[in-house]
Amino acid sequence: MITAYCSNCRSVEIRDLSHAASFPEDVVWIDMIEPTRDEELYVEKVLGIEVPTRDDLKDIEPSARLYVENDAVFMTASLLWKADTDVPTLTDVAFILAGNRLVTIRYAHPKSFALFIAALHRLPENWRSGAALLAKLLETIVDRTAEILEIAVSRLDILSMHVFGDRARKVRKPSNYLEEKLRDIAGHHRMISKVRDSLGSLSRLLTFFHTIPAIQQDPEAKELCRTVSRDIQSLSEHASFVAANITFLLDASLGLINIEQNSIIKIFSIASVVFLPPTLVASIYGMNFQVMPELTWAAGYPYSLALMVLSAVIPFFFFRWKGWL
């Protein structure tokens, strides 16, 4: 699908590709969403550029993601997608500056694009050129990334409280409670790693975008690029801090699981030690020897019971005195 946006913020969906020779003169942004091969050929014919295919967008080489060809600037960035789900992913989006027009090629629907389209009518007239629109679009993408990071941090704080619990409330938790939290921690780690990858991709794109003549000749767009670059750097540092917190939370959760397992083993060990002396006493008096004085003693049975109880109580209180219980 091809949607063209004019300088007056009017959008036109291009459906008929048979006879149209060019886009309207006031079109400044051409948004290609999951384009077909016919749509790619149509844009190539009208703009005189070679549109990168879906496979081209997946290339990770810098020379294939940031380059200039036939006076057109080609840039590709990895943007976060499905951030509100349990499986956030990265999607590659191409940004092309062909003359005074911006062309975007995407095979997903990042929320930042919807936010930017909704705010198009608020842009001043001097910001409605291809390069200026791209600068504003990158600002919206970075703002959306910052929002995703803030949401992840707040959820991570809640998860941290669940892992460590409320000391004032002694609530018994299920045996697999911490194991389930490990899955949540893994989900947060995946999210933050995707955010960091996206920010790194945007940082490289901004560095390249800042050097093109269209930005150097526009002081306002140039200053906006600098601001967005500083925001990306700040967000990258914050994402690294959050990643360190996730690592700490992961280590703490594994430590708590080990403590719980050690406590269970400790209980069984103490129980075996406590009941070992009574077992020894019972084993002795269970022997089938003919000469055993206690067998003919009237108080032999109560005596053996008292001896077994005493042999169990003494180790128990000894462990309590040592602080092992």
QUISULMO-V852645 format. One record per backbone hydrogen bond with DSSP energy under -0.5 kcal/mol. NH is the residue of the N-H (numbers start at 1). CO is the residue of the C=O. If there is no record, write none. Layout:
NH_CO, NH_CO
This chain:
2_14, 3_31, 4_12, 5_29, 6_10, 7_26, 9_6, 12_4, 14_2, 14_12, 15_13, 17_15, 27_24, 28_5, 29_5, 30_102, 31_3, 31_29, 32_30, 32_104, 33_1, 33_31, 34_32, 34_106, 40_36, 41_37, 42_38, 43_39, 44_40, 45_41, 46_42, 47_43, 48_44, 51_49, 57_53, 58_54, 58_55, 59_56, 64_61, 65_61, 65_62, 66_62, 67_74, 69_72, 72_69, 73_97, 74_67, 74_72, 75_95, 76_65, 77_93, 79_77, 79_91, 81_89, 85_82, 89_81, 91_79, 93_77, 94_105, 95_75, 96_103, 97_73, 98_96, 98_101, 99_71, 99_97, 101_98, 102_28, 103_96, 104_30, 105_94, 106_32, 113_110, 114_110, 115_111, 116_112, 117_113, 118_114, 119_115, 120_117, 122_119, 123_120, 127_124, 128_125, 130_100, 133_129, 134_130, 135_131, 136_132, 137_133, 138_134, 139_135, 140_136, 141_137, 142_138, 143_139, 144_140, 145_141, 146_142, 147_143, 148_144, 149_145, 150_146, 151_147, 152_148, 153_149, 154_150, 155_151, 156_152, 157_153, 158_154, 159_155, 160_156, 161_157, 162_158, 163_159, 164_160, 165_161, 167_165, 169_166, 170_168, 171_169, 172_170, 177_174, 180_176, 181_177, 182_178, 183_179, 184_180, 185_181, 186_182, 187_183, 188_184, 189_185, 190_186, 191_187, 192_188, 193_189, 194_190, 195_191, 196_192, 197_193, 198_194, 199_195, 200_196, 201_197, 202_198, 203_199, 204_200, 205_201, 206_202, 207_203, 208_204, 209_205, 210_206, 211_208, 212_209, 215_212, 216_212, 217_213, 218_215, 219_217, 222_218, 223_219, 224_220, 225_221, 226_222, 227_223, 228_224, 229_225, 230_226, 231_227, 232_228, 233_229, 234_230, 235_231, 236_232, 237_233, 238_234, 239_235, 240_236, 241_237, 242_238, 243_239, 244_240, 245_241, 246_242, 247_243, 248_244, 249_245, 250_246, 251_247, 252_248, 253_249, 254_250, 255_251, 256_252, 257_253, 258_254, 259_255, 260_256, 261_257, 262_258, 263_259, 264_260, 265_261, 266_262, 267_263, 268_264, 269_265, 270_266, 271_267, 272_268, 273_269, 274_270, 275_271, 276_272, 277_273, 278_274, 279_275, 280_276, 281_277, 282_278, 283_279, 284_280, 285_281, 286_282, 287_284, 289_287, 292_290, 295_292, 296_292, 296_293, 297_294, 300_297, 303_299, 304_300, 305_301, 306_302, 307_303, 308_304, 309_305, 310_306, 311_307, 312_308, 312_309, 313_309, 314_310, 315_311, 316_312, 317_313, 318_314, 319_315, 320_316, 321_317, 322_318, 323_319, 323_320, 324_319, 325_319
